Amino acid sequence: MPHEALVHEIRRFNRFYTGLVGLLDETLMQSPYTLAEARMLFELGRKPRPGGRAGLLARMFHLDLAPVASELAGELDLAPAYLMRVLRQFAATGLVEMREDPENGPPVLALTERGKAALADLEAATNRDLARLTVKLGDRQAAELSDALSRVTRLLAAAGM
């Protein structure tokens, strides 16, 4: 298959899938969070991030979020300034907080109980929607879809994507 045709097929699939799961909606899963914000919550829920050892004034203005923003921005391929604004918003709304690392390392940025609850709600809504998409698939079709997704992941990862 010529690469132009492959690019066309990938774009066609992307349009189909993003419409199917609502990724182009203003917010994700009728939540107050955009897709990028939901990804940030997920990453922070997966593992707390080391923050800086800033002084009291810097902590008051959330300036110690810079190391976290820089690391997450690279992982999520987002602009650090945008990520920093969202992290500040998360802190102001009680979703994240800086905590002392229990192992005496630098303070870490982690989800609060409120942040964990928001993430759990997002994950439950996502799981419900994906289950709704696949509920009519028989066992063979589900296995075929799983194999196809694994194959796409493997092929694109091997191509350096």
Number of C-alpha atoms within 10 A of each C-alpha: 5 6 8 9 10 11 11 11 12 12 12 11 12 12 13 12 12 12 12 13 15 16 15 13 13 13 16 20 22 12 14 12 17 17 17 17 17 20 15 23 24 19 17 20 19 11 12 19 23 21 23 19 15 15 10 11 10 13 14 10 10 18 17 23 27 17 18 21 24 16 14 21 18 11 11 14 11 14 13 19 13 13 23 21 13 16 24 19 13 19 20 12 12 14 21 24 22 22 16 14 15 9 7 7 11 17 21 22 26 24 28 18 12 13 22 18 13 20 21 15 14 21 15 13 16 15 12 12 16 13 11 10 12 12 10 10 12 10 9 9 12 14 12 13 14 11 12 12 12 11 12 11 13 11 12 10 10 9 8 6 7
